């Protein structure tokens, strides 16, 4: 399988590990899901690429989590090939790993691919702005996935 070049805005199928599960000592994600790459940085020391992803979920946010989520417009979900349900991007839980890592997964509908394509620029700018706002509020949680 040929992997795409990692870049911000690319949505990949990934075994995302929630912070609560990591804190309980779990190393494996409960399920695979679409995740958006929000950072792809070249590490000078090793020439590896460090990736940061945020999860995309069907679960509506709890009232106290509304500011930590963005609902994905249906047109964006449709363009990416996601199902017809509602989707939310969780902004405060992030996984960090070295590309390609161990947790990329084939898409269930197109097994020869791990990616869904890119989020349109306007919506990706909203995601970035919202993550930066949550960072100022000190609400971000990074879960390392290479350990």
N, C-alpha and C positions, 0 to 999 in steps of 0.2 A: 504494500500500500504506500503510495507516495503522499507524504505529509505536506500540507501547505506551509508557506513561510509564516511564522507567527507575527502578528501585528495587532496593535490596538484596534478594537472594533470587530475583530474576527470572532465568530461564535463557533465554539468547538463542543463536541460531546466529551464529557469529563466526569470522572468519579469524584464529585465534590464532597469534601468532608466538612460538615458543620462544626463550628467551634464547640458546641455542647458535646458532640460525640468525641471530638479530639480530647476534650477535658476529662471525659470518662475513660480515656485510655484506648479508644478505638483507633485503628489505623486504616481500616477499610471503610469506604463510603457505603451507605445503605443502598444507594442507587446511582445510576448514571443520569446526567442531565445536561442540557445545553448550558454553557457558561460563556460569558463574554470576556475576551482578553482586554484588560484595561491598561496593562503595561507590559512592554517587551523591551528589556534592557540588556545590552551586551555587557558582560562582566569582563573587565580588562584582564584580570589575573588569569582567568581560565579560558577566555574566548567563548564561554557558554552564554546562553540567552536565558535570563531569568524572566519568568512569566508571572503575572498576577491576574487572576480571574475572579469574576463575581458570578454567582449562580442566577439562573433563570428558573423560576418555579411557578407552578399552578396555584400554590397556596396564597390566598389573600393575606395581606399583613394584618396582624392584630392591631387594635386601635393605637396602642403605644408604639407601634413599629411603622406607622404610615409614613413618617418622614424618612425612614430608612429604606424605602422601597419606591420604585417607579413602575407604574403599569406600562407594559409595552403596548404601543398602538397595534391594533389588529392587523393593519396593513403591513407593519414591520414584521410581525410574526408570520404572516402569510408569505411575504417575500423570502424569509429565511427557510420556509418549508416546515415551520412548527405546526402543531395541530391547531384546530379551531378554537380551543379553549382560551381563557384569559391567562396572561403571563405577567409575572412581576420580576423585575430585576432587584435583587437584594443588594443594597449598597454598602453595608457595614461589615459583612462577612466576606473575607477574601482568602483565597488559597494561593500560595506561592510555591513555584516549582521550577526546576531547570527543564527547558524544552528538549525533547518531547516528553520527558518524564515517563512514569509508569502508568499513569491514570487516564490517558487519552483513550477513548473508546470509539469503535465504529458506530456510525449512525444505524439505528435499527431499520430505517427505510432504504438506506443506500450504504450497505456494509463496506464498500470500498472507500468510503470517505469518513473522516472524523470531523469535518467542518460543515457549517451551514451557510457560510458566506459572511458578508460584512453587514453590520448594523449601519443604516444610513447616517450620514454625518450629523444631521441636525439632532437626531435622537441620541447619538453617541455623545455629543456635546452636553446634552442634558444629564446623561449618566456621569460624565466627568465632573461637571459642576456640582452635582449632588454629592458625589464622593468627596470632593474637596470641602464642601460644607460640613459633611459628617466628620471629616478629619479635623476640622477646626473645633468641632464639638467634642473631639477625642473619643469618637464612637467606633472607630475602625478596629477590626480584629483580624489579624493575619494568622492563618494556619499554615505552617510549613508542611509540604508534602514530600520532601526528599529525604526525610530522616528515617 
